[in-house]
Amino acid sequence: MDTQKIEAAVKMIIEAVGEDANREGLQETPARVARMYQEIFSGLGQTAEEHLSKSFEIIDDNMVVEKDIFFPYHV
């Protein structure tokens, strides 16, 4: 993923809406958005088999709640 291109594009969008991309509150925004896209699209090269391979047998028909499921992402 080309984070530099994403950062440049976000900076252009900030400027296009009339904001100052160098303003203190916006200086780190392009990098934050690039990191967000890295996380969102981190699974593009993966298949579902690894993540869906975990299974368990249900003995009755009560509701089962699975908590604290970890979804790894690459930074």
Secondary structure, DSSP 8 states (H G I E B T S, - for coil): --HHHHHHHHHHHHHHTT--TTSTTTTTHHHHHHHHHHHHTTTTT--HHHHH-------SSS-------------
